[in-house]
Amino acid sequence: MQQPPQPTQENLVSIVSMTLSELRAERQQLVTLPADAAREASCAPVAG
């Protein structure tokens, strides 16, 4: 397997973000929570 020069952490972050987005979509259908604010706060430093 060829690994890109970029750190694998970005790949993990992208996968986790996709999974969280799917789970969040299901949860939003049940109850809306302030997860967007927490997500932005946690993603801001990562996206930098």
CHARMM internal coordinates of N, CA and C (Angstrom, degrees):
IC EDIT
DIST 1 N 1 CA 1.4774
DIST 1 CA 1 C 1.5252
ANGL 1 N 1 CA 1 C 109.74
DIST 1 C 2 N 1.3175
ANGL 1 CA 1 C 2 N 116.46
DIHE 1 N 1 CA 1 C 2 N 133.82
DIST 2 N 2 CA 1.4636
ANGL 1 C 2 N 2 CA 120.08
DIHE 1 CA 1 C 2 N 2 CA 179.33
DIST 2 CA 2 C 1.5180
ANGL 2 N 2 CA 2 C 109.74
DIHE 1 C 2 N 2 CA 2 C -90.86
DIST 2 C 3 N 1.3232
ANGL 2 CA 2 C 3 N 115.90
DIHE 2 N 2 CA 2 C 3 N 123.27
DIST 3 N 3 CA 1.4652
ANGL 2 C 3 N 3 CA 119.07
DIHE 2 CA 2 C 3 N 3 CA 179.16
DIST 3 CA 3 C 1.5264
ANGL 3 N 3 CA 3 C 109.60
DIHE 2 C 3 N 3 CA 3 C -95.65
DIST 3 C 4 N 1.3276
ANGL 3 CA 3 C 4 N 118.04
DIHE 3 N 3 CA 3 C 4 N 132.83
DIST 4 N 4 CA 1.4728
ANGL 3 C 4 N 4 CA 121.62
DIHE 3 CA 3 C 4 N 4 CA 179.48
DIST 4 CA 4 C 1.5173
ANGL 4 N 4 CA 4 C 110.07
DIHE 3 C 4 N 4 CA 4 C -66.55
DIST 4 C 5 N 1.3411
ANGL 4 CA 4 C 5 N 117.64
DIHE 4 N 4 CA 4 C 5 N 156.31
DIST 5 N 5 CA 1.4701
ANGL 4 C 5 N 5 CA 121.43
DIHE 4 CA 4 C 5 N 5 CA 179.66
DIST 5 CA 5 C 1.5179
ANGL 5 N 5 CA 5 C 111.86
DIHE 4 C 5 N 5 CA 5 C -61.35
DIST 5 C 6 N 1.3346
ANGL 5 CA 5 C 6 N 116.27
DIHE 5 N 5 CA 5 C 6 N -25.05
DIST 6 N 6 CA 1.4634
ANGL 5 C 6 N 6 CA 119.19
DIHE 5 CA 5 C 6 N 6 CA -179.67
DIST 6 CA 6 C 1.5212
ANGL 6 N 6 CA 6 C 109.81
DIHE 5 C 6 N 6 CA 6 C -69.38
DIST 6 C 7 N 1.3195
ANGL 6 CA 6 C 7 N 118.15
DIHE 6 N 6 CA 6 C 7 N 152.15
DIST 7 N 7 CA 1.4697
ANGL 6 C 7 N 7 CA 121.71
DIHE 6 CA 6 C 7 N 7 CA 178.85
DIST 7 CA 7 C 1.5193
ANGL 7 N 7 CA 7 C 110.76
DIHE 6 C 7 N 7 CA 7 C -61.54
DIST 7 C 8 N 1.3333
ANGL 7 CA 7 C 8 N 115.62
DIHE 7 N 7 CA 7 C 8 N 144.26
DIST 8 N 8 CA 1.4646
ANGL 7 C 8 N 8 CA 119.41
DIHE 7 CA 7 C 8 N 8 CA -179.09
DIST 8 CA 8 C 1.5209
ANGL 8 N 8 CA 8 C 110.27
DIHE 7 C 8 N 8 CA 8 C -68.16
DIST 8 C 9 N 1.3265
ANGL 8 CA 8 C 9 N 117.13
DIHE 8 N 8 CA 8 C 9 N -14.95
DIST 9 N 9 CA 1.4725
ANGL 8 C 9 N 9 CA 119.80
DIHE 8 CA 8 C 9 N 9 CA -179.06
DIST 9 CA 9 C 1.5276
ANGL 9 N 9 CA 9 C 109.68
DIHE 8 C 9 N 9 CA 9 C -58.74
DIST 9 C 10 N 1.3303
ANGL 9 CA 9 C 10 N 117.55
DIHE 9 N 9 CA 9 C 10 N -37.20
DIST 10 N 10 CA 1.4680
ANGL 9 C 10 N 10 CA 119.77
DIHE 9 CA 9 C 10 N 10 CA 179.93
DIST 10 CA 10 C 1.5247
ANGL 10 N 10 CA 10 C 109.79
DIHE 9 C 10 N 10 CA 10 C -62.27
DIST 10 C 11 N 1.3344
ANGL 10 CA 10 C 11 N 116.76
DIHE 10 N 10 CA 10 C 11 N -40.66
DIST 11 N 11 CA 1.4697
ANGL 10 C 11 N 11 CA 119.55
DIHE 10 CA 10 C 11 N 11 CA 179.01
DIST 11 CA 11 C 1.5208
ANGL 11 N 11 CA 11 C 109.57
DIHE 10 C 11 N 11 CA 11 C -61.90
DIST 11 C 12 N 1.3288
ANGL 11 CA 11 C 12 N 116.66
DIHE 11 N 11 CA 11 C 12 N -45.08
DIST 12 N 12 CA 1.4661
ANGL 11 C 12 N 12 CA 119.84
DIHE 11 CA 11 C 12 N 12 CA -179.99
DIST 12 CA 12 C 1.5202
ANGL 12 N 12 CA 12 C 109.36
DIHE 11 C 12 N 12 CA 12 C -61.52
DIST 12 C 13 N 1.3228
ANGL 12 CA 12 C 13 N 117.21
DIHE 12 N 12 CA 12 C 13 N -43.15
DIST 13 N 13 CA 1.4685
ANGL 12 C 13 N 13 CA 120.46
DIHE 12 CA 12 C 13 N 13 CA -178.57
DIST 13 CA 13 C 1.5265
ANGL 13 N 13 CA 13 C 109.79
DIHE 12 C 13 N 13 CA 13 C -61.39
DIST 13 C 14 N 1.3183
ANGL 13 CA 13 C 14 N 116.44
DIHE 13 N 13 CA 13 C 14 N -42.23
DIST 14 N 14 CA 1.4744
ANGL 13 C 14 N 14 CA 119.26
DIHE 13 CA 13 C 14 N 14 CA -179.39
DIST 14 CA 14 C 1.5226
ANGL 14 N 14 CA 14 C 110.43
DIHE 13 C 14 N 14 CA 14 C -64.24
DIST 14 C 15 N 1.3329
ANGL 14 CA 14 C 15 N 116.29
DIHE 14 N 14 CA 14 C 15 N -43.66
DIST 15 N 15 CA 1.4772
ANGL 14 C 15 N 15 CA 119.67
DIHE 14 CA 14 C 15 N 15 CA 179.71
DIST 15 CA 15 C 1.5177
ANGL 15 N 15 CA 15 C 109.99
DIHE 14 C 15 N 15 CA 15 C -63.37
DIST 15 C 16 N 1.3350
ANGL 15 CA 15 C 16 N 116.06
DIHE 15 N 15 CA 15 C 16 N -46.22
DIST 16 N 16 CA 1.4724
ANGL 15 C 16 N 16 CA 119.70
DIHE 15 CA 15 C 16 N 16 CA -178.72
DIST 16 CA 16 C 1.5212
ANGL 16 N 16 CA 16 C 109.83
DIHE 15 C 16 N 16 CA 16 C -62.83
DIST 16 C 17 N 1.3177
ANGL 16 CA 16 C 17 N 116.87
DIHE 16 N 16 CA 16 C 17 N -42.14
DIST 17 N 17 CA 1.4741
ANGL 16 C 17 N 17 CA 119.91
DIHE 16 CA 16 C 17 N 17 CA -179.05
DIST 17 CA 17 C 1.5275
ANGL 17 N 17 CA 17 C 110.01
DIHE 16 C 17 N 17 CA 17 C -61.84
DIST 17 C 18 N 1.3388
ANGL 17 CA 17 C 18 N 116.77
DIHE 17 N 17 CA 17 C 18 N -41.33
DIST 18 N 18 CA 1.4679
ANGL 17 C 18 N 18 CA 119.41
DIHE 17 CA 17 C 18 N 18 CA 179.37
DIST 18 CA 18 C 1.5272
ANGL 18 N 18 CA 18 C 110.04
DIHE 17 C 18 N 18 CA 18 C -63.65
DIST 18 C 19 N 1.3395
ANGL 18 CA 18 C 19 N 116.28
DIHE 18 N 18 CA 18 C 19 N -45.10
DIST 19 N 19 CA 1.4709
ANGL 18 C 19 N 19 CA 119.68
DIHE 18 CA 18 C 19 N 19 CA -179.76
DIST 19 CA 19 C 1.5216
ANGL 19 N 19 CA 19 C 110.09
DIHE 18 C 19 N 19 CA 19 C -62.74
DIST 19 C 20 N 1.3340
ANGL 19 CA 19 C 20 N 116.36
DIHE 19 N 19 CA 19 C 20 N -44.97
DIST 20 N 20 CA 1.4657
ANGL 19 C 20 N 20 CA 119.70
DIHE 19 CA 19 C 20 N 20 CA -179.27
DIST 20 CA 20 C 1.5232
ANGL 20 N 20 CA 20 C 109.75
DIHE 19 C 20 N 20 CA 20 C -62.87
DIST 20 C 21 N 1.3135
ANGL 20 CA 20 C 21 N 117.28
DIHE 20 N 20 CA 20 C 21 N -39.41
DIST 21 N 21 CA 1.4714
ANGL 20 C 21 N 21 CA 119.85
DIHE 20 CA 20 C 21 N 21 CA -179.55
DIST 21 CA 21 C 1.5265
ANGL 21 N 21 CA 21 C 110.03
DIHE 20 C 21 N 21 CA 21 C -62.27
DIST 21 C 22 N 1.3312
ANGL 21 CA 21 C 22 N 116.89
DIHE 21 N 21 CA 21 C 22 N -40.90
DIST 22 N 22 CA 1.4702
ANGL 21 C 22 N 22 CA 119.40
DIHE 21 CA 21 C 22 N 22 CA 179.15
DIST 22 CA 22 C 1.5219
ANGL 22 N 22 CA 22 C 110.13
DIHE 21 C 22 N 22 CA 22 C -65.48
DIST 22 C 23 N 1.3359
ANGL 22 CA 22 C 23 N 116.68
DIHE 22 N 22 CA 22 C 23 N -46.85
DIST 23 N 23 CA 1.4669
ANGL 22 C 23 N 23 CA 119.59
DIHE 22 CA 22 C 23 N 23 CA -179.98
DIST 23 CA 23 C 1.5245
ANGL 23 N 23 CA 23 C 109.65
DIHE 22 C 23 N 23 CA 23 C -63.08
DIST 23 C 24 N 1.3404
ANGL 23 CA 23 C 24 N 116.64
DIHE 23 N 23 CA 23 C 24 N -40.76
DIST 24 N 24 CA 1.4616
ANGL 23 C 24 N 24 CA 120.03
DIHE 23 CA 23 C 24 N 24 CA -178.42
DIST 24 CA 24 C 1.5302
ANGL 24 N 24 CA 24 C 109.65
DIHE 23 C 24 N 24 CA 24 C -63.75
DIST 24 C 25 N 1.3181
ANGL 24 CA 24 C 25 N 117.23
DIHE 24 N 24 CA 24 C 25 N -39.42
DIST 25 N 25 CA 1.4686
ANGL 24 C 25 N 25 CA 120.03
DIHE 24 CA 24 C 25 N 25 CA 179.54
DIST 25 CA 25 C 1.5233
ANGL 25 N 25 CA 25 C 109.87
DIHE 24 C 25 N 25 CA 25 C -59.80
DIST 25 C 26 N 1.3320
ANGL 25 CA 25 C 26 N 116.67
DIHE 25 N 25 CA 25 C 26 N -43.45
DIST 26 N 26 CA 1.4676
ANGL 25 C 26 N 26 CA 119.36
DIHE 25 CA 25 C 26 N 26 CA -179.96
DIST 26 CA 26 C 1.5229
ANGL 26 N 26 CA 26 C 110.20
DIHE 25 C 26 N 26 CA 26 C -65.63
DIST 26 C 27 N 1.3351
ANGL 26 CA 26 C 27 N 116.66
DIHE 26 N 26 CA 26 C 27 N -40.79
DIST 27 N 27 CA 1.4694
ANGL 26 C 27 N 27 CA 119.50
DIHE 26 CA 26 C 27 N 27 CA -178.29
DIST 27 CA 27 C 1.5246
ANGL 27 N 27 CA 27 C 110.55
DIHE 26 C 27 N 27 CA 27 C -69.14
DIST 27 C 28 N 1.3281
ANGL 27 CA 27 C 28 N 117.13
DIHE 27 N 27 CA 27 C 28 N -37.67
DIST 28 N 28 CA 1.4691
ANGL 27 C 28 N 28 CA 119.48
DIHE 27 CA 27 C 28 N 28 CA -179.45
DIST 28 CA 28 C 1.5226
ANGL 28 N 28 CA 28 C 110.04
DIHE 27 C 28 N 28 CA 28 C -60.31
DIST 28 C 29 N 1.3192
ANGL 28 CA 28 C 29 N 117.11
DIHE 28 N 28 CA 28 C 29 N -34.22
DIST 29 N 29 CA 1.4691
ANGL 28 C 29 N 29 CA 119.38
DIHE 28 CA 28 C 29 N 29 CA 178.92
DIST 29 CA 29 C 1.5261
ANGL 29 N 29 CA 29 C 109.55
DIHE 28 C 29 N 29 CA 29 C -62.11
DIST 29 C 30 N 1.3468
ANGL 29 CA 29 C 30 N 116.76
DIHE 29 N 29 CA 29 C 30 N -35.58
DIST 30 N 30 CA 1.4704
ANGL 29 C 30 N 30 CA 119.98
DIHE 29 CA 29 C 30 N 30 CA -179.60
DIST 30 CA 30 C 1.5278
ANGL 30 N 30 CA 30 C 109.88
DIHE 29 C 30 N 30 CA 30 C -81.84
DIST 30 C 31 N 1.3270
ANGL 30 CA 30 C 31 N 116.31
DIHE 30 N 30 CA 30 C 31 N -59.63
DIST 31 N 31 CA 1.4693
ANGL 30 C 31 N 31 CA 120.35
DIHE 30 CA 30 C 31 N 31 CA -178.27
DIST 31 CA 31 C 1.5246
ANGL 31 N 31 CA 31 C 108.64
DIHE 30 C 31 N 31 CA 31 C -144.66
DIST 31 C 32 N 1.3194
ANGL 31 CA 31 C 32 N 116.60
DIHE 31 N 31 CA 31 C 32 N 135.56
DIST 32 N 32 CA 1.4636
ANGL 31 C 32 N 32 CA 120.08
DIHE 31 CA 31 C 32 N 32 CA 179.42
DIST 32 CA 32 C 1.5225
ANGL 32 N 32 CA 32 C 109.35
DIHE 31 C 32 N 32 CA 32 C -84.88
DIST 32 C 33 N 1.3222
ANGL 32 CA 32 C 33 N 116.01
DIHE 32 N 32 CA 32 C 33 N 125.67
DIST 33 N 33 CA 1.4687
ANGL 32 C 33 N 33 CA 120.28
DIHE 32 CA 32 C 33 N 33 CA -179.47
DIST 33 CA 33 C 1.5272
ANGL 33 N 33 CA 33 C 109.25
DIHE 32 C 33 N 33 CA 33 C -120.82
DIST 33 C 34 N 1.3333
ANGL 33 CA 33 C 34 N 117.43
DIHE 33 N 33 CA 33 C 34 N 156.66
DIST 34 N 34 CA 1.4813
ANGL 33 C 34 N 34 CA 121.60
DIHE 33 CA 33 C 34 N 34 CA 178.64
DIST 34 CA 34 C 1.5171
ANGL 34 N 34 CA 34 C 111.12
DIHE 33 C 34 N 34 CA 34 C -71.92
DIST 34 C 35 N 1.3225
ANGL 34 CA 34 C 35 N 117.29
DIHE 34 N 34 CA 34 C 35 N 46.85
DIST 35 N 35 CA 1.4662
ANGL 34 C 35 N 35 CA 120.57
DIHE 34 CA 34 C 35 N 35 CA -179.06
DIST 35 CA 35 C 1.5285
ANGL 35 N 35 CA 35 C 110.36
DIHE 34 C 35 N 35 CA 35 C -76.68
DIST 35 C 36 N 1.3373
ANGL 35 CA 35 C 36 N 116.74
DIHE 35 N 35 CA 35 C 36 N -28.08
DIST 36 N 36 CA 1.4683
ANGL 35 C 36 N 36 CA 119.67
DIHE 35 CA 35 C 36 N 36 CA -179.60
DIST 36 CA 36 C 1.5248
ANGL 36 N 36 CA 36 C 110.43
DIHE 35 C 36 N 36 CA 36 C -60.30
DIST 36 C 37 N 1.3236
ANGL 36 CA 36 C 37 N 117.27
DIHE 36 N 36 CA 36 C 37 N -43.70
DIST 37 N 37 CA 1.4649
ANGL 36 C 37 N 37 CA 120.62
DIHE 36 CA 36 C 37 N 37 CA -179.13
DIST 37 CA 37 C 1.5224
ANGL 37 N 37 CA 37 C 109.51
DIHE 36 C 37 N 37 CA 37 C -62.34
DIST 37 C 38 N 1.3253
ANGL 37 CA 37 C 38 N 116.98
DIHE 37 N 37 CA 37 C 38 N -47.16
DIST 38 N 38 CA 1.4687
ANGL 37 C 38 N 38 CA 120.40
DIHE 37 CA 37 C 38 N 38 CA -179.47
DIST 38 CA 38 C 1.5252
ANGL 38 N 38 CA 38 C 109.44
DIHE 37 C 38 N 38 CA 38 C -63.87
DIST 38 C 39 N 1.3221
ANGL 38 CA 38 C 39 N 116.33
DIHE 38 N 38 CA 38 C 39 N -38.41
DIST 39 N 39 CA 1.4620
ANGL 38 C 39 N 39 CA 119.92
DIHE 38 CA 38 C 39 N 39 CA -179.42
DIST 39 CA 39 C 1.5328
ANGL 39 N 39 CA 39 C 110.11
DIHE 38 C 39 N 39 CA 39 C -63.76
DIST 39 C 40 N 1.3273
ANGL 39 CA 39 C 40 N 117.06
DIHE 39 N 39 CA 39 C 40 N -47.34
DIST 40 N 40 CA 1.4622
ANGL 39 C 40 N 40 CA 119.79
DIHE 39 CA 39 C 40 N 40 CA 179.80
DIST 40 CA 40 C 1.5245
ANGL 40 N 40 CA 40 C 110.27
DIHE 39 C 40 N 40 CA 40 C -61.03
DIST 40 C 41 N 1.3349
ANGL 40 CA 40 C 41 N 116.81
DIHE 40 N 40 CA 40 C 41 N -42.77
DIST 41 N 41 CA 1.4664
ANGL 40 C 41 N 41 CA 120.47
DIHE 40 CA 40 C 41 N 41 CA -178.35
DIST 41 CA 41 C 1.5239
ANGL 41 N 41 CA 41 C 109.96
DIHE 40 C 41 N 41 CA 41 C -63.18
DIST 41 C 42 N 1.3352
ANGL 41 CA 41 C 42 N 117.33
DIHE 41 N 41 CA 41 C 42 N -37.64
DIST 42 N 42 CA 1.4626
ANGL 41 C 42 N 42 CA 120.19
DIHE 41 CA 41 C 42 N 42 CA -177.19
DIST 42 CA 42 C 1.5299
ANGL 42 N 42 CA 42 C 110.53
DIHE 41 C 42 N 42 CA 42 C -81.75
DIST 42 C 43 N 1.3232
ANGL 42 CA 42 C 43 N 117.80
DIHE 42 N 42 CA 42 C 43 N -29.69
DIST 43 N 43 CA 1.4643
ANGL 42 C 43 N 43 CA 120.77
DIHE 42 CA 42 C 43 N 43 CA -177.90
DIST 43 CA 43 C 1.5294
ANGL 43 N 43 CA 43 C 111.56
DIHE 42 C 43 N 43 CA 43 C -84.66
DIST 43 C 44 N 1.3204
ANGL 43 CA 43 C 44 N 117.10
DIHE 43 N 43 CA 43 C 44 N -25.32
DIST 44 N 44 CA 1.4644
ANGL 43 C 44 N 44 CA 120.06
DIHE 43 CA 43 C 44 N 44 CA -177.36
DIST 44 CA 44 C 1.5341
ANGL 44 N 44 CA 44 C 111.06
DIHE 43 C 44 N 44 CA 44 C -55.11
DIST 44 C 45 N 1.3368
ANGL 44 CA 44 C 45 N 118.69
DIHE 44 N 44 CA 44 C 45 N -54.86
DIST 45 N 45 CA 1.4694
ANGL 44 C 45 N 45 CA 119.63
DIHE 44 CA 44 C 45 N 45 CA -178.47
DIST 45 CA 45 C 1.5239
ANGL 45 N 45 CA 45 C 111.47
DIHE 44 C 45 N 45 CA 45 C -66.01
DIST 45 C 46 N 1.3258
ANGL 45 CA 45 C 46 N 118.22
DIHE 45 N 45 CA 45 C 46 N -31.86
DIST 46 N 46 CA 1.4631
ANGL 45 C 46 N 46 CA 120.85
DIHE 45 CA 45 C 46 N 46 CA -178.80
DIST 46 CA 46 C 1.5221
ANGL 46 N 46 CA 46 C 109.55
DIHE 45 C 46 N 46 CA 46 C -69.18
DIST 46 C 47 N 1.3384
ANGL 46 CA 46 C 47 N 116.40
DIHE 46 N 46 CA 46 C 47 N -47.61
DIST 47 N 47 CA 1.4594
ANGL 46 C 47 N 47 CA 119.83
DIHE 46 CA 46 C 47 N 47 CA -179.92
DIST 47 CA 47 C 1.5230
ANGL 47 N 47 CA 47 C 109.69
DIHE 46 C 47 N 47 CA 47 C -68.38
DIST 47 C 48 N 1.3508
ANGL 47 CA 47 C 48 N 115.81
DIHE 47 N 47 CA 47 C 48 N -33.35
DIST 48 N 48 CA 1.4547
ANGL 47 C 48 N 48 CA 121.94
DIHE 47 CA 47 C 48 N 48 CA 175.62
DIST 48 CA 48 C 1.5011
ANGL 48 N 48 CA 48 C 111.39
DIHE 47 C 48 N 48 CA 48 C 43.10
END
COOR INIT
IC SEED 1 N 1 CA 1 C
IC BUILD
